[in-house]
Structure formats: C-alpha cells, structure tokens
C-alpha cells in the first residue's frame, strides 16, 4: 500500500484569481493578486500498476519514486515564474527541462512540442525568451532546482507538462515527464 502511494502524484491549485488570470473553467475575475499552481509527484514507469502524473522513461537517470515539484506563480499582467525542484535523481547529472504542450503519456513523444510564447516552426522561435527552460544539475544527493521568470503567461490549454531530458539543449533525449495543471492568462490567443 505504501508503494502504491509513492507512485501517485498530488496537485494543488491555489488561486486568488489575478487581473485577467484564469485557472480552470469560470476563472478570470478582476482581482489583482495573481495565482499559484503547485503540483508534486513521485515518478513511476508508464507501466506502473498505479499510474502517476510523473512518468520516468529512463530509471537510471530518473529512478522510480524520485520526487518532483513544479510551481507556477502568475501575477498581474501575466508575469509568470515557474520553479522546479527534484530529489532522487542521478547525482552530478545535468538535465534539461522544458514546459510542453500536452500531458505526459506512455511514450515520451506524447507530451508534444515545447510551449512557446510566440509559436512557430522556425527554429529562431526557440530560445530562453520564448520557452520555459528549467535546466539544472543534480547535486551529490540527487537534488536539483531551477526557476525562470517571464513577462508573459500561458495560453489556455497550451501548457500541460514539464519534460525532463538527459541533458540541457535541443538535442536532449526525453527521460521523464510530469503532467502539471498550469493556469493561464485570459485574453491570450
């Protein structure tokens, strides 16, 4: 039973609906505080008996039962900070991590492409000003942390997961994925 609990993930949405900010259906009222979305989970392989929102595709780099937390804070005007914390990863390993468009699935490709503030197939659109990049290196105990701040927020339904790669950069291999219920800024298209 304890093992089954370790495989699951917990997500919490805390919002004091911000100026033009929305989380879920019917949100987007005219308060000014912004909102926070926080999700955490334990990684499990896609074939686990108890499915998890945190999926590992390579247990040598992201072992089953390793932990992840992702928090999004969006303030007035859509200014957004995303931070990531992990434990139990391979010590000394550098990882790439990016917000992706779709939820995680049994295959690493299920998460779709990277979220881009200005979408486009042109490789010139890729970059730290247009994507949410959370690269980190696990310390001697396997813990890592990263955060990024942008002056823009997510569009509704277009940011759904954080994909972890075996190294930073465009050429990394997807080794894990965490489905996150990201909020959005209303009025974006």
Protein Blocks (a to p, Z undefined) as FASTA:
>chain_A
ZZmmmmpccddddddddehiaedehiaiabfnbpadddddddddfkbfbacfbdcfblkl
mgghiacdddddddehhiacdddddehiaehiacdddddfbdcdfbfklnopaddfbgcf
bfklgcjklpccdbdcddfkopacdddddfbdcdehiacbdcddfbecjkbccfbdcddd
ddddehiZZ
